[in-house]
């Protein structure tokens, strides 16, 4: 009887292990630089600053990972820029205002594959009505993030935290 109980527990443990989802550490997202200089692209009442960033995502999981994209045929994933080390109600001024459509055609990254995306990051992207004072922070430490999951559907299959996060990087405004 003890032997049967032992094998049942062993089998139960194996099936629980099969459902274990890998850590987002298995999806390293790296930027090509640790410091970026944001150049003024548009002057005037509401200046806009920007820089080019190359991101590399490596899929070290044993499963295909799907990255959200704005439209079914968008060439790159949607992304977010996270502000680190300081508090601001507006967060990072570099977050794009995404106006996406619902679809089930994300970008697939096969196990063992590496994906490289080049973005032009620009901001600020929002201002209070009639004001030249923008929302969000332009200089400081940031991190890039992708929404990553294990199935094509937009809900119901998220990875832990539903996000692949990059290394930290610093942004400075050109003087």
Contact map, one row per residue, 1 for C-alpha under 8 A:
1111100000000000000000000000000000000000000000000000000000000000000000000000000000000000000000000000000000000000000000000000000000000000000000000000000000000000000000000000000
1111110000000000000000000000000000000000000000000000000000000000000000000000000000000000000000000000000000000000000000000000000000000000000000000000000000000000000000000000000
1111111000000000000000000000000000000000000000000000000000000000000000000000000000000000000000000000000000000000000000000000000000000000000000000000000000000000000000000000000
1111111100000000000000000000000000000000000000000000000000000000000000000000000000000000000000000000000000000000000000000000000000000000000000000000000000000000000000000000000
1111111110000000000000000000000000000000000000000000000000000000000000000000000000000000000000000000000000000000000000000000000000000000000000000000000000000000000000000000000
0111111111000000000000000000000000000000000000000000000000000000000000000000000000000000000000000000000000000000000000000000000000000000000000000000000000000000000000000000000
0011111111100000000000000000000000000000000000000000000000000000000000000000000000000000000000000000000000000000000000000000000000000000000000000000000000000000000000000000000
0001111111110000000000000000000000000000000000000000000000000000000000000000000000000000000000000000000000000000000000000000000000000000000000000000000000000000000000000000000
0000111111111000000000000000000000000000000000000000000000000000000000000000000000000000000000000000000000000000000000000000000000000000000000000000000000000000000000000000000
0000011111111100000000000000000000000000000000000000000000000000000000000000000000000000000000000000000000000000000000000000000000000000000000000000000000000000000000000000000
0000001111111110000000000000000000000000000000000000000000000000000000000000000000000000000000000000000000000000000000000000000000000000000000000000000000000000000000000000000
0000000111111111000000000000000000000000000000000000000000000000000000000000000000000000000000000000000000000000000000000000000000000000000000000000000000000000000000000000000
0000000011111111100000000000000000000000000000000000000000000000000000000000000000000000000000000000000000000000000000000000000000000000000000000000000000000000000000000000000
0000000001111111110000000000000000000000000000000000000000000000000000000000000000000000000000000000000000000000000000000000000000000000000000000000000000000000000000000000000
0000000000111111111000000000000000000000000000000000000000000000000000000000000000000000000000000000000000000000000000000000000000000000000000000000000000000000000000000000000
0000000000011111111100000000000000000000000000000000000000000000000000000000000000000000000000000000000000000000000000000000000000000000000000000000000000000000000000000000000
0000000000001111111100000000000000000000000000000000000000000000000000000000000000000000000000000000000000000000000000000000000000000000000000000000000000000000000000000000000
0000000000000111111100000000000000000000000000000000000000000000000000000000000000000000000000000000000000000000000000000000000000000000000000000000000000000000000000000000000
0000000000000011111110000000000000000000000000000000000000000000000000000000000000000000000000000000000000000000000000000000000000000000000000000000000000000000000000000000000
0000000000000001111111000000000000000000000000000000000000000000000000000000000000000000000000000000000000000000000000000000000000000000000000000000000000000000000000000000000
0000000000000000001111100000000000000000000000000000000000000000000000000000000000000000000000000000000000000000000000000000000000000000000000000000000000000011000000000000000
0000000000000000000111111100000000000000000000000000000000001000000000000000000000000000000000000000000000000000000000000000000000000000000000000000000000000010000000000000000
0000000000000000000011111110000000000000000000000000000000000000000000000000000000000000000000000000000000000000000000000000000000000000000000000000000000000011000000000000000
0000000000000000000001111111000000000000000000000000000000000000000000000000000000000000000000000000000000000000000000000000000000000000000000000000000000000011101110000000000
0000000000000000000001111111000000000000000000000000000000000000000000000000000000000000000000000000000000000000000000000000000000000000000000000000000000000000000000000000000
0000000000000000000001111111000000000000000000000000000001111000000000000000000000000000000000000000000000000000000000000000000000000000000000000000000000000000000000000000000
0000000000000000000000111111100000000000000000000000000011111000000000000000000000000000000000000000000000000000000000000000000000000000000000000000000000000000000100000000000
0000000000000000000000011111110000000000000000000000000111110000000000000000000000000000000000000000000000000000000000000000000000000000000000000000000000000000000111000000000
0000000000000000000000000011111000000000000000000000001111000000000000000000000000000000000000000000000000000000000000000000000000000000000000000000000000000000000111100000000
0000000000000000000000000001111100000000000000000000001110000000000000000000000000000000000000000000000000000000000000000000000000000000000000000000000000000000000001100000000
0000000000000000000000000000111111000000000000000000111100000000000000000000000000000000000000000000000000000000000000000000000000000000000000000000000000000000000001101000000
0000000000000000000000000000011111000000000000000000111100000000000000000000000000000000000000000000000000000000000000000000000000000000000000000000000000000000000000000000000
0000000000000000000000000000001111110000000000000000100000000000000000000000000000000000000000000000000000000000000000000000000000000000000000000000000000000000000000001000000
0000000000000000000000000000001111110000000000000000000000000000000000000000000000000000000000000000000000000000000000000000000000000000000000000000000000000000000000011100000
0000000000000000000000000000000011111000000000000000000000000000000000000000000000000000000000000000000000000000000000000000000000000000000000000000000000000000000000001111000
0000000000000000000000000000000011111100000000000010000000000000000000000000000000000000000000000000000000000000000000000000000000000000000000000000000000000000000000001111000
0000000000000000000000000000000000111110000000000010000000000000000000000000000000000000000000000000000000000000000000000000000000000000000000000000000000000000000000000011110
0000000000000000000000000000000000011111000000001110000000000000000000000000000000000000000000000000000000000000000000000000000000000000000000000000000000000000000000000011110
0000000000000000000000000000000000001111100000001110000000000000000000000000000000000000000000000000000000000000000000000000000000000000000000000000000000000000000000000000110
0000000000000000000000000000000000000111111000111100000000000000000000000000000000000000000000000000000000000000000000000000000000000000000000000000000000000000000000000000110
0000000000000000000000000000000000000011111000111100000000000000000000000000000000000000000000000000000000000000000000000000000000000000000000000000000000000000000000000000000
0000000000000000000000000000000000000001111101111000000000000000000000000000000000000000000000000000000000000000000000000000000000000000000000000000000000000000000000000000000
0000000000000000000000000000000000000001111111110000000000000000000000000000000000000000000000000000000000000000000000000000000000000000000000000000000000000000000000000000000
0000000000000000000000000000000000000000011111100000000000000000000000000000000000000000000000000000000000000000000000000000000000000000000000000000000000000000000000000000000
0000000000000000000000000000000000000000001111100000000000000000000000000000000000000000000000000000000000000000000000000000000000010000000000000000000000000000000000000000000
0000000000000000000000000000000000000000011111110000000000000000000000000000000000000000000000000000000000000000000000000000000000011100000000000000000000000000000000000000000
0000000000000000000000000000000000000001111111111000000000000000000000000000000000000000000000000000000000000000000000000001000000000000000000000000000000000000000000000000000
0000000000000000000000000000000000000001111001111100000000000000000000000000000000000000000000000000000000000000000000000111000000000000000000000000000000000000000000000000000
0000000000000000000000000000000000000111110000111110000000000000000000000000000000000000000000000000000000000000000000000111000000000000000000000000000000000000000000000000100
0000000000000000000000000000000000000111100000011111000000000000000000000000000000000000000000000000000000000000000000011110000000000000000000000000000000000000000000000000000
0000000000000000000000000000000000011110000000001111100000000000000000000000000000000000000000000000000000000000000000011100000000000000000000000000000000000000000000000000000
0000000000000000000000000000000000000000000000000111110000000000000000000000000000000000000000000000000000000000000001111000000000000000000000000000000000000000000000000000000
0000000000000000000000000000001110000000000000000011111000000000000000000000000000000000000000000000000000000000000001111000000000000000000000000000000000000000000000000000000
0000000000000000000000000000001100000000000000000001111100000000000000000000000000000000000000000000000000000000000111100000000000000000000000000000000000000000000000000000000
0000000000000000000000000000111100000000000000000000111110000000000000000000000000000000000000000000000000000000000111100000000000000000000000000000000000000000000000000000000
0000000000000000000000000001111100000000000000000000011111000000000000000000000000000000000000000000000000000000011110000000000000000000000000000000000000000000000000000000000
0000000000000000000000000011110000000000000000000000001111100000000000000000000000000000000000000000000000000000011100000000000000000000000000000000000000000000000000000000000
0000000000000000000000000111100000000000000000000000000111110000000000000000000000000000000000000000000000000001111000000000000000000000000000000000000000000000000000000000000
0000000000000000000000000111000000000000000000000000000011111001100000000000000000000000000000000000000000001111110000000000000000000000000000000000000000000000000000000000000
0000000000000000000000000111000000000000000000000000000001111100000000000000000000000000000000000000000000000011100000000000000000000000000000000000000000000000000000000000000
0000000000000000000001000110000000000000000000000000000000111111000000000000000000000000000000000000000000000011000000000000000000000000000000000000000000000000000000000000000
0000000000000000000000000000000000000000000000000000000000011111000000000000000000000000000000000000000000000011000000000000000000000000000000000000000000000000000000000000000
0000000000000000000000000000000000000000000000000000000000001111100000000000000000000000000000000000000000000110000000000000000000000000000000000000010000000000000000000000000
0000000000000000000000000000000000000000000000000000000000101111110000000000000000000000000000000000000000011110000000000000000000000000000000000000011000000000000000000000000
0000000000000000000000000000000000000000000000000000000000100011111000000000000000000000000000000000000000011110000000000000000000000000000000000001111000000000000000000000000
0000000000000000000000000000000000000000000000000000000000000001111100000000000000000000000000000000000001111000000000000000000000000000000000000001111100000000000000000000000
0000000000000000000000000000000000000000000000000000000000000000111110000000110000000000000000000000000001111000000000000000000000000000000000000111100000000000000000000000000
0000000000000000000000000000000000000000000000000000000000000000011111000000110000000000000000000000000001100000000000000000000000000000000000000111000001000000000000000000000
0000000000000000000000000000000000000000000000000000000000000000001111110101110000000000000000000000000011100000000000000000000000000000000000000000000000000000000000000000000
0000000000000000000000000000000000000000000000000000000000000000000111110100110000000000000000000111100000000000000000000000000000000000000000000000000000000000000000000000000
0000000000000000000000000000000000000000000000000000000000000000000011111100000000000000000000000001111000000000000000000000000000000000000000000000000000000000000000000000000
0000000000000000000000000000000000000000000000000000000000000000000011111100000000000000000000000000001111000000000000000000000000000000000000000000000000000000000000000000000
0000000000000000000000000000000000000000000000000000000000000000000000111110000000000000000000000000000010000000000000000000000000000000000000000000000000000000000000000000000
0000000000000000000000000000000000000000000000000000000000000000000011111111100000000000000000000000000000000000000000000000000000000000000000000000000000000000000000000000000
0000000000000000000000000000000000000000000000000000000000000000000000001111100000000000000000000000000000000000000000000000000000000000000000000000000000000000000000000000000
0000000000000000000000000000000000000000000000000000000000000000000010000111110000000000000000000000000000100000000010000000000000000000000000000000000000000000000000000000000
0000000000000000000000000000000000000000000000000000000000000000001111000111111000000000000000000000000000100000000000000000000000000000000000000100000000000000000000000000000
0000000000000000000000000000000000000000000000000000000000000000001111000001111100000000000000000100000000000000000000000000000000000000000000000110000000000000000000000000000
0000000000000000000000000000000000000000000000000000000000000000000000000000111110000000000000100000000000000000000000000000000000000000000000011110000000000000000000000000000
0000000000000000000000000000000000000000000000000000000000000000000000000000011111000000000000110000000000000000000000000000000000000000000000011100000000000000000000000000000
0000000000000000000000000000000000000000000000000000000000000000000000000000001111100000000101100000000000000000000000000000000000000000000001111000000000000000000000000000000
0000000000000000000000000000000000000000000000000000000000000000000000000000000111110000001100000000000000000000000000000000000000000000000001111000000000000000000000000000000
0000000000000000000000000000000000000000000000000000000000000000000000000000000011111100001100000000000000000000000000000000000000000000100111100000000000000000000000000000000
0000000000000000000000000000000000000000000000000000000000000000000000000000000001111100000000000000000000000000000000000000000000000000000111100000000000000000000000000000000
0000000000000000000000000000000000000000000000000000000000000000000000000000000000111110000000000000000000000000000000000000000000000000000010000000000000000000000000000000000
0000000000000000000000000000000000000000000000000000000000000000000000000000000000111111000000000000000000000000000000000000000000000000000000000000000000000000000000000000000
0000000000000000000000000000000000000000000000000000000000000000000000000000000000001111101000000000000000000000000000000000000000000000000000000000000000000000000000000000000
0000000000000000000000000000000000000000000000000000000000000000000000000000000000000111111000000000000000000000000000000000000000000001100000000000000000000000000000000000000
0000000000000000000000000000000000000000000000000000000000000000000000000000000000000011111000000000000000000000000000000000000000000011000000000000000000000000000000000000000
0000000000000000000000000000000000000000000000000000000000000000000000000000000000000001111110000000000000000000000000000000000000000011100000000000000000000000000000000000000
0000000000000000000000000000000000000000000000000000000000000000000000000000000001100011111110000000000000000000000000000000000000000011100000000000000000000000000000000000000
0000000000000000000000000000000000000000000000000000000000000000000000000000000011100000011111100000000000000000000000000000000000000001110001000000000000000000000000000000000
0000000000000000000000000000000000000000000000000000000000000000000000000000000000000000011111100000000000000000000000000011110000000111110000000000000000000000000000000000000
0000000000000000000000000000000000000000000000000000000000000000000000000000000010000000000111110000000000000000000000001111100000000001110000000000000000000000000000000000000
0000000000000000000000000000000000000000000000000000000000000000000000000000001110000000000111111000000000000000000000000011100000000000000000000000000000000000000000000000000
0000000000000000000000000000000000000000000000000000000000000000000000000000000100000000000001111100000000000000000000000110100000000000000000000000000000000000000000000000000
0000000000000000000000000000000000000000000000000000000000000000000000000000000000000000000000111110000000000000000000000000100000000000000000000000000000000000000000000000000
0000000000000000000000000000000000000000000000000000000000000000000001000000010000000000000000011111000000000000000000000000000000000000000000000000000000000000000000000000000
0000000000000000000000000000000000000000000000000000000000000000000001000000000000000000000000001111100000000000000000000000000000000000000000000000000000000000000000000000000
0000000000000000000000000000000000000000000000000000000000000000000001100000000000000000000000000111110000000000000000000000000000000000000000000000000000000000000000000000000
0000000000000000000000000000000000000000000000000000000000000000000001100000000000000000000000000011111000000000000000000000000000000000000000000000000000000000000000000000000
0000000000000000000000000000000000000000000000000000000000000000000000100000000000000000000000000001111100000000000000000000000000000000000000000000000000000000000000000000000
0000000000000000000000000000000000000000000000000000000000000000000000110000000000000000000000000000111111000000000000000000000000000000000000000000000001000000000000000000000
0000000000000000000000000000000000000000000000000000000000000000000000010000000000000000000000000000011111000000000000000000000000000000000000000000000111000000000000000000000
0000000000000000000000000000000000000000000000000000000000000000000010011000000000000000000000000000001111100000000000000000000000000000000000000000000100000000000000000000000
0000000000000000000000000000000000000000000000000000000000000000011110010000000000000000000000000000001111110000000000000000000000000000000000000000000100000000000000000000000
0000000000000000000000000000000000000000000000000000000000000000011110000001100000000000000000000000000011111000000000000000000000000000000000000000000000000000000000000000000
0000000000000000000000000000000000000000000000000000000000000001111000000000000000000000000000000000000001111100000000000000000000000000000000000000000000000000000000000000000
0000000000000000000000000000000000000000000000000000000000100001111000000000000000000000000000000000000000111110111000000000000000000000000000000000000000000000000000000000000
0000000000000000000000000000000000000000000000000000000000100011100000000000000000000000000000000000000000011111100000000000000000000000000000000000000000000000000000000000000
0000000000000000000000000000000000000000000000000000000000111111100000000000000000000000000000000000000000001111100000000000000000000000000000000000000000000000000000000000000
0000000000000000000000000000000000000000000000000000000001111100000000000000000000000000000000000000000000000111110000000000000000000000000000000000000000000000000000000000000
0000000000000000000000000000000000000000000000000000000001110000000000000000000000000000000000000000000000001111111000000000000000000000000000000000000000000000000000000000000
0000000000000000000000000000000000000000000000000000000111100000000000000000000000000000000000000000000000001001111100000000000000000000000000000000000000000000000000000000000
0000000000000000000000000000000000000000000000000000000111000000000000000000000000000000000000000000000000001000111110000000000000000000000000000000000000000000000000000000000
0000000000000000000000000000000000000000000000000000011110000000000000000000000000000000000000000000000000000000011111000000000000000000000000000000000000000000000000000000000
0000000000000000000000000000000000000000000000000000011100000000000000000001000000000000000000000000000000000000001111100000000000000000000000000000000000000000000000000000000
0000000000000000000000000000000000000000000000000001111000000000000000000000000000000000000000000000000000000000000111110000000000000000000000000000000000000000000000000000000
0000000000000000000000000000000000000000000000000001111000000000000000000000000000000000000000000000000000000000000011111000000000000000000000000000000000000000000000000000000
0000000000000000000000000000000000000000000000000111100000000000000000000000000000000000000000000000000000000000000001111100000000000000000000000000000000000000000000000000000
0000000000000000000000000000000000000000000000000111100000000000000000000000000000000000000001000000000000000000000000111110000000000000000000000000000000000000000000000000000
0000000000000000000000000000000000000000000000011110000000000000000000000000000000000000000001010000000000000000000000011111100000000000000000000000000000000000000000000000000
0000000000000000000000000000000000000000000000011100000000000000000000000000000000000000000011110000000000000000000000001111100000000000010000000000000000000000000000000000000
0000000000000000000000000000000000000000000000111000000000000000000000000000000000000000000011100000000000000000000000000111111000000111010000000000000000000000000000000000000
0000000000000000000000000000000000000000000000000000000000000000000000000000000000000000000011111000000000000000000000000111111000000110000000000000000000000000000000000000000
0000000000000000000000000000000000000000000000000000000000000000000000000000000000000000000010000000000000000000000000000001111100000110000000000000000000000000000000000000000
0000000000000000000000000000000000000000000000000000000000000000000000000000000000000000000000000000000000000000000000000001111111111110000000000000000000000000000000000000000
0000000000000000000000000000000000000000000000000000000000000000000000000000000000000000000000000000000000000000000000000000011111111110000000000000000000000000000000000000000
0000000000000000000000000000000000000000000000000000000000000000000000000000000000000000000000000000000000000000000000000000001111100000000000000000000000000000000000000000000
0000000000000000000000000000000000000000000000000000000000000000000000000000000000000000000000000000000000000000000000000000001111110000000000000000000000000000000000000000000
0000000000000000000000000000000000000000000000000000000000000000000000000000000000000000000000000000000000000000000000000000001111111100000000000000000000000000000000000000000
0000000000000000000000000000000000000000000011000000000000000000000000000000000000000000000000000000000000000000000000000000001101111100000000000000000000000000000000000000000
0000000000000000000000000000000000000000000001000000000000000000000000000000000000000000000000000000000000000000000000000000001100111110000000000000000000000000000000000000000
0000000000000000000000000000000000000000000001000000000000000000000000000000000000000000000010000000000000000000000000000001111100111111000000000000000000000000000000000000000
0000000000000000000000000000000000000000000000000000000000000000000000000000000000000000111010000000000000000000000000000001111100001111100000000000000000000000000000000000000
0000000000000000000000000000000000000000000000000000000000000000000000000000000000000001111111000000000000000000000000000001000000000111110000000000000000000000000000000000000
0000000000000000000000000000000000000000000000000000000000000000000000000000000000100001011111000000000000000000000000000000000000000011111100000000000000000000000000000000000
0000000000000000000000000000000000000000000000000000000000000000000000000000000000000000000111000000000000000000000000000011000000000001111100000000000000000000000000000011100
0000000000000000000000000000000000000000000000000000000000000000000000000000000000000000000000000000000000000000000000000000000000000000111110000000000000000000000000000111100
0000000000000000000000000000000000000000000000000000000000000000000000000000000000110000000000000000000000000000000000000000000000000000111111000000000000000000000000000111000
0000000000000000000000000000000000000000000000000000000000000000000000000000000000111000000000000000000000000000000000000000000000000000001111100000000000000000000000011110000
0000000000000000000000000000000000000000000000000000000000000000000000000000000011110000000100000000000000000000000000000000000000000000000111110000000000000000000000011110000
0000000000000000000000000000000000000000000000000000000000000000000000000000000011110000000000000000000000000000000000000000000000000000000011111000000000000000000011111000000
0000000000000000000000000000000000000000000000000000000000000000000000000000001111000000000000000000000000000000000000000000000000000000000001111100000000000000000011110000000
0000000000000000000000000000000000000000000000000000000000000000000000000000001111000000000000000000000000000000000000000000000000000000000000111110000000000000001111000000000
0000000000000000000000000000000000000000000000000000000000000000001100000000111100000000000000000000000000000000000000000000000000000000000000011111000000000000001110000000000
0000000000000000000000000000000000000000000000000000000000000000001100000000011000000000000000000000000000000000000000000000000000000000000000001111100000000000011100000000000
0000000000000000000000000000000000000000000000000000000000000000111100000000000000000000000000000000000000000000000000000000000000000000000000000111110000000110011100000000000
0000000000000000000000000000000000000000000000000000000000000000111000000000000000000000000000000000000000000000000000000000000000000000000000000011111100001110011000000000000
0000000000000000000000000000000000000000000000000000000000000011110000000000000000000000000000000000000000000000000000000000000000000000000000000001111100001110000000000000000
0000000000000000000000000000000000000000000000000000000000000001110000000000000000000000000000000000000000000000000000000000000000000000000000000000111111001100000000000000000
0000000000000000000000000000000000000000000000000000000000000000010000000000000000000000000000000000000111000000000000000000000000000000000000000000111111000000000000000000000
0000000000000000000000000000000000000000000000000000000000000000000000000000000000000000000000000000000100000000000000000000000000000000000000000000001111111000000000000000000
0000000000000000000000000000000000000000000000000000000000000000000100000000000000000000000000000000001100000000000000000000000000000000000000000000001111111000000000000000000
0000000000000000000000000000000000000000000000000000000000000000000000000000000000000000000000000000000000000000000000000000000000000000000000000000000011111100000000000000000
0000000000000000000000000000000000000000000000000000000000000000000000000000000000000000000000000000000000000000000000000000000000000000000000000000000011111100000000000000000
0000000000000000000000000000000000000000000000000000000000000000000000000000000000000000000000000000000000000000000000000000000000000000000000000000111011111110000000000000000
0000000000000000000000000000000000000000000000000000000000000000000000000000000000000000000000000000000000000000000000000000000000000000000000000001111000111111110000000000000
0000000000000000000011110000000000000000000000000000000000000000000000000000000000000000000000000000000000000000000000000000000000000000000000000001110000001111111000000000000
0000000000000000000010110000000000000000000000000000000000000000000000000000000000000000000000000000000000000000000000000000000000000000000000000000000000000111111000000000000
0000000000000000000000010000000000000000000000000000000000000000000000000000000000000000000000000000000000000000000000000000000000000000000000000000000000000111111000000000000
0000000000000000000000000000000000000000000000000000000000000000000000000000000000000000000000000000000000000000000000000000000000000000000000000011100000000111111100000000000
0000000000000000000000010000000000000000000000000000000000000000000000000000000000000000000000000000000000000000000000000000000000000000000000001111100000000011111110000000000
0000000000000000000000010011100000000000000000000000000000000000000000000000000000000000000000000000000000000000000000000000000000000000000000001111000000000000011111000000000
0000000000000000000000010001100000000000000000000000000000000000000000000000000000000000000000000000000000000000000000000000000000000000000000111100000000000000001111100000000
0000000000000000000000000001111000000000000000000000000000000000000000000000000000000000000000000000000000000000000000000000000000000000000000111000000000000000000111110000000
0000000000000000000000000000111000000000000000000000000000000000000000000000000000000000000000000000000000000000000000000000000000000000000000110000000000000000000011111000000
0000000000000000000000000000000001000000000000000000000000000000000000000000000000000000000000000000000000000000000000000000000000000000000011110000000000000000000001111100000
0000000000000000000000000000001011110000000000000000000000000000000000000000000000000000000000000000000000000000000000000000000000000000000011100000000000000000000000111110000
0000000000000000000000000000000001110000000000000000000000000000000000000000000000000000000000000000000000000000000000000000000000000000001111000000000000000000000000011111000
0000000000000000000000000000000000111100000000000000000000000000000000000000000000000000000000000000000000000000000000000000000000000000011111000000000000000000000000001111100
0000000000000000000000000000000000111100000000000000000000000000000000000000000000000000000000000000000000000000000000000000000000000000011100000000000000000000000000000111110
0000000000000000000000000000000000001111000000001000000000000000000000000000000000000000000000000000000000000000000000000000000000000000011000000000000000000000000000000011111
0000000000000000000000000000000000001111000000000000000000000000000000000000000000000000000000000000000000000000000000000000000000000000000000000000000000000000000000000001111
0000000000000000000000000000000000000000000000000000000000000000000000000000000000000000000000000000000000000000000000000000000000000000000000000000000000000000000000000000111
